[in-house]
């Protein structure tokens, strides 16, 4: 009965697994040299050094320099947030099991999957990752979990095909035929569903285990040598192939893992300069929490990602990055994540001093969106209200600063007493936004280099908004269905108050 599903899983895995098990190198076709995407791993303020992490004071008798103390402290504080990521094609999950009324996670292997040894099966690759949210979200490279993701997606697409076939067939027959009794329709639908189940090998009241499982391992209780080998089952929340990143979520309740889930902080990758010191933490060749140091060799590099596109603004570094470092964090000397190690150029397959990391600014933006949408989805499934949605985008970073300077300059030319410009510049409004019911709200537009400054949000619910960051922070505390007052100021300095009801975040 499960032959169709089993064959599909084997076909999805056999070829890539063959390549992995035989250590076939990835190649940069443009450079004609092996490109090894790193599969298998992962204080206090010190005098004269700006360190944002905290750690135990080091004994001065060790004779360490300020920079050495900084590196030691960063490793002590940040390495517990770095995890070993691996995926396995379980031998037991090749057998098709499924619930007819929707996919469920199997409970039979909970003791093994939640916090124990890895299940028996074929390895699909491994690498590094790091905790980015206290609710159990982890960032890694997409190529670290690519084989697992593609095999699971293939099975889900296979099931969706048959589900859609049964649904559409039933609908078409209902539309074209007229039955005197609804029982006839119900009976026909039951026959059709049983037929589909027979073809696909699915049986009623069975639970499903997807063919590939993803697991992470921490060094618990302060251990840093990898001696603790407890694994936690994860789900892939979403991926961003264009950036070669994936966001995972540990299935274990975060309440039981508070001592392990220590989110790392992002730093600015756009402010890096060539020659600046960097640190990489990961699991090269399975050696847990290995730290290496180096410099920013170059910025603004473009590398070809797994999706075939050019990943722009990558960081080139000579930090030793080896197979297994993929998905691990690249840190500045404040212990902040400025990049995600993704690949190396090497003739041997090991580090040759040329490594690349996806810029942290891009990773943060994409990962934050993925995590936010997943949290809202979980709240909605639990029948709870999520965050309120205004549906308005505002200018950030360099664009915001440029608009602020332009508006301030214009105000001075018009002899207006203004030494600062507050508020968040509205750049776009979604067609379903609550603001669409308000007349006269204009947005900032840029056409052929010509800037037309629109309205700014200067107050939300009576709280003054200084800039875009303050606006985003304020809106995070608002819930859907909330009635909210907004103070809008136009380019001429005129203000008005509007009232909106926040909607649901589109998923």
N, C-alpha and C positions, 0 to 999 in steps of 0.2 A: 504493500500500500504506500510505503514511503519512498519507493524507488525513484520517483520523479524528483522529489526534494533532495534525496541523497546524491543523485547524479549531478544536480544543479550545483550543490555545495562543493562537490569534488572538482567539477570543471572550473568553478570560480577561484579555487584555491590552488589547484595543482601547478599551474604554470608559474605564478609568482613565487610560490613556496619553493619550487625547484630552483629558481634563480637565487632565492635567499639562502637555501641550504648549501648551495655550491659557491657562495660568496662571489657571485657574478657582480662586478663593479658597475656602478652607474657612471655614465660617461658624459662629459661635456662635449657635445658634437662640434661646437665651434672651436674649442681649444684642442681637441683630439687627445685629451688626457683623462685618466679616470677621475670621476667626481664622486667622492664618498660622502653620502649624506649621513653620517653618524648614526647608524641604527642602534646598537645594542646598549646605550645607557641613559644613564645618567652617571656698642660700647659707649662705651662712654665716649664723650668728646675728648679726644686726645690732643695734647698740646701741639699747636701748629697744624693740625689736620682737621678738616671739617667732616665729621662722621655722624650720620644720622641714626645709625644702628646703636644698640646698647649691648654691652657685654661685660663680663667680670674684669676687673682691673688685672693687668698682667704684672707679674713679679719683675721689678726693675733689674733684679739680679740676672735675668735672662739676657740682658744686654741688647734688646731689640730696638731697632730704630722706630721712629714714629710711624713710618709707612708700613713696616713689618707688623707693628701692633695693630694698625688699621686692617691689614689683610687677615690677620688672625681673628680679630673681632668679627669681621664681616663673615668669615667662614663659620664661626661659632653661632652667629645669629641667623644667617641666611640659609646655611646648608640644611637645617631641619625642614625647610620648606620645599626642598628639591626632592623629587620622587623618581623612582625607577618605573618606567611605563613599559608594559609588555602585553602582547595579545596572543591568544591561543585558540586554535581550532579544536574544540573539544571533541574527543572521539564519540562521546555519548550524544552530542548535539547534532550529529549527522542524521539522526533519526527524526523524522518530522513529527512534531507534536504541536498542537494548536487548539485554541478555543475558538469555536465557530463565531462567537459574537465579539471577537476582538482579541488581540494579542495580550498575553499576560507573561510576566516574568516567572520563571519556574522557581518553585520553593524547594524542590527535592535536593538541590545541591547548595542550599544556603550556607550550611556550616562550612562547606569547602570554599564557596565563592566569597563570602563576606569577609572572613578574616582567618585565612589558613594557607595551606599550600596551593600551588597552582594545580588546576585539573590536568589530567593526562590528555595529551593531544599534540598537534603539530604547532610548532612556534611560527608565528606570522611576522615576527620582528619586534624590536624593542628599542627603547631610547630613554630620554629624560623628559621631565616636565616640572612645573612648579605651581604651588598653591597661589591663587590670586584672589580668593574670596573665602570668607570664614564659613560659608555654607557648603564647602566641599568642591568648589570649582577649580579645575586645573587646566593650565595652558600647556600645550605641547605642539610639536610639528605635525602637520597632516600626514606627511609621509611615514611617520612613526606608526600610525594606526591605519594607514591607507588600505592594506590588505584586509584587515578586519572590517573596516567600514564598507568596502566594496562588496565583500561577500555577504554581509548582513543586508545591505541595500538590494543586492540581487535577489535574495530570498523574499524580502518584503515586496519588491516589484513583481515577483512571480505570484505571490499571494494576491496582490492587488489586481493583477490581470484577471485572475479567476473570480475574485469578488465582483469586479466591475462587470465581467461577462454575465454572471448570474443576475446581478442587479439590473443591467440594461435589458437582458432577455425578458425578465419578468415585467419590467416597465413597458416594453414594446408590445408584449402580448396583452397586457392590461389595456393599453391604449387602443389596440386594433380589434380586440374581441370584447363582446358584451356578455357577461355572465349574469345569470339570474340570482346566483347566490355567492356571497363572499367566501363561503367554504370552498367553493371550487378553486378560487384564486389562491387561497391559503394552501390547499392541497397541492396545487400545481407548483407553488413556490417551494414547498417542502420537498417535492420530488426533485426539483431542479437543484436545490441546495445539496441534497444527498448525492446527486449525480456528480456535482463539482467536488464534493468531499471524497468520493470514490476515486475520481481521476487524480486528484492531488495527493491522496494518501492522508487526508485529514479526517479525524473522527470527532464526534461530539464530546464535549466536556474534557478535551485534552488540553494541556498547557504546553506552551511553546518555549523552547530554548533556541535562541538564534545561534547559528553555527559558530560564530566567533565571539569570544569574551575578551574584554579589556580589563587589565588589572594594574594596580599601582602598589608600590611597596615603600614604606617609610622606614627610617632608622629610628625605632621607638625608644622611649625612656632615656633620651639623650645619647643613645648609641650612634656613633658615626662610622662604624666599621662594617656595617651591613650584616652584623651577626643576627639581627632580628629579621625573620623572613615571613612576616605576616603580610598577606596580600588582601587588598580591598577591591571588590568588583566595581567597575565603573560603567557608565553609559556615555556614548558620544552625544553630547548635546547638539552640536552643530560643527561644521567645518567651514573654513574660508580657504578654498584651494588656491585662490590667486595670491594669498600671502603665505601659503604653506603652514597654516595653523589650524589646530583643532582644540575645541573646548570640551573637557570631560567633566563628569560629575560623579563623585563617589556615592554609591548607593546606600552605604551605611549612614545612619542618622548622624547629622553633624553634632547633635547634643552629646553623643558618645565619643566624639573625636576632638573636643575643644583643645586638648593639649597637643594635638598633631597639626591642626589646621591653622597655620600661621601665615596669613597672606603677605606676599611680598609687595613692596611699593615700587611704582614706576618712577623713573627719572626722565628727563628730556633727551631724546635721541637727536633732535634737531640742533641742540646746542653743543654737541660733541665736536672736538677739534682734533686734528691729526696730531699724534704724539701724546694724547691723553691716556692715562693708565686705565686698564680694564681688567676684570676678573671673569673667568668662566667657571661655572660649577655644573657638574654633570656626572654621568656614570659611564665613562669610556671603558669599553670591553667588560662591562658589568662591575667595574670597581666603583662602589658607591661613594657619592659625594666627593669626587675628586675636584680639587681647585687648581686652576692654572692662571698665570698672569701674562699680560702682554700690553700692547698699545693699540690705539686706533691707527691702523696703517693707512686707511683712506676712508673717505665718506662719499656718499652719493653714488655708490656702485650699483649697477643693474645686473641681476643674475636671473637665469632662467629657472622658474619654479616647476613643481610637479604638474601644474596645470598647463604648462607650455608658455605661459606669459612671462613678461619681464617684471620681476619684483624690484621696484625702484628704491633709491635711497638706502640701500643696504650698507651695513657697516663692515668694512674689511678689517680683520685683526690678525695679529700673529700669536694670540693666545693658543695654546695647544688644544686643538679640537680634533677628536678622534671618533671612530665609529662608536656610537653610544652616547655622544654628547648632544645629538640632535634633540631639540625641544627644550634644552636647558637654558637657564638665564645667562645673559651677558651683563655684567654689573659694572657700575662706576665705583669710585672709592668712597661713595656715600652708602653703598649697599643697595642702590636702586637699580631696577631692571631698565636697561637702555636698549636691549635687543634680545632676540631669541635665536640661539645658534642653530643654523640650518644646513650648512654644507661646507665642504672644503674642496680645494683643488689640489690634487696630489697624484704623483706617478705611482706611489706605492699603496695607496688606499688609507694611509695613516697621515698624521699631521705633518705638513711640510712648511708650516708658517703662513699659509694663506687660507684663512677661514672667513666665512660670511655669516652675518646675523641679520634677520629681518628687523627693521627699525622698531623700537619699542613704542613710538608714538602711534604707528599704524596698528600694531598689535593691540594696544590698549583700546583704541577706538573700536576696532572690530570685536574684540573679546567682550568689552563692556556691553555692546549692543546685544550680542548673543546671550550673555548672562542675564541681562535685564529682561529680554523677551521670555527666556525660560522661566524666570521667577514669576513673571506675570501669568504665564501659561499655567503654572502650578497653582497659583492663587485662584485662577478662574476655575480650574478643575476641582478645586476644593470648595467651590461656591463662596469664595471670599472676594471682597473688593480689592482691586489692584490699584496701582498708581494712576492718578488722573492724567488725562491726555489733552493738551491744548492744540497740538498739531501745527505748531509754529517753530520754524528753525531760526536760529539767531547766529550772527557772525561771531567767530571765535578767533583766537590767536592773532596772527599777523593781519588778517582782514579787519578784525575788530579794531586793532590799534591804528591801522591806516584810516579807517572811517572816523575814528575819534579825533585824530589829528586834523583831518580835512574839515570836520564840522567845527572844531575849535578855531581853526584858522578863518573859516567863513564868518564865525560869530565876531571875531576881533575886527575883521574888515568892516563889519556892519556896526562897529562901535557899541557892541553889546557887552555888558559887564558879566563876563563868563570866563572863569579860569579853569573850569573842568567840564567834561561832558560825561554824564552818568547815563545808565540804562543799557539795555540789550537791544542791538539793532536787529529788527526783523528782516530776514532775507527771503523767506518763502512761507507760504501758508498752504497746508494740505487742503484738498478739495472737500474733505469731510471734517475739517476742523470746526470747532464751535465758533471760531472767529469769522467764519464765512457768513454768519448771520448778522455780523456787524458791518455797517456801511463806512466807507472812507478810511479803512485801515490800509496803509500803503507799505510796500516792502522796498528794501534797498535792492537796486538792480545794477548790473554792470553789462553794458552792451558796447562791443567794439572799443573797449577801453574807457568808455564814458560811464562815470559813476553817478547814479541818481540815488541820493540818500533818502530813505523812507522813514517810517516811524520807529520809535524806540519804546520799549516797555520800561518804565522808570519806577513802577511800584506794583507789587503783587499782594493783594489782601492787606494793604496798608503798610507793608514792609518795603522800604526803599531798595531798589535794585541798582547796584553800582556798575555791574558788568555782566557779561554772558555767564561767567562762572557762578556768580551769585544767583542769577536767574535759574540756572539748571539745578543748583542746590535747593533753592526755594521750592521748585516744582516737584522735586523728589518727595517732599513731605505732603503732597496733596493727593487726595484719593478721587477715584472716578465718581461722578455724580455730585461732586462738591460745587456749590455756587461760589464764584470767585469774582472779585473786583480787580480790574487792571487799569492802571493809569498809563495812558499813551501820550507821548509827546512827539509832535511832528518836527520837521526840519526848521520851521520858523519859531520853535519854542513854545507853541501853544499846546496846552494839556487838556485832556478830557478823560473821564472815567467811563469805562464800559463794564458790562456784567456778562459773564459766560458761565455755562455749566460744563464742567470737564467731562470728557467722554472716556471710553475704554481705549487702551493702547491697541492698535491693530496688530494682530499676530500673523 
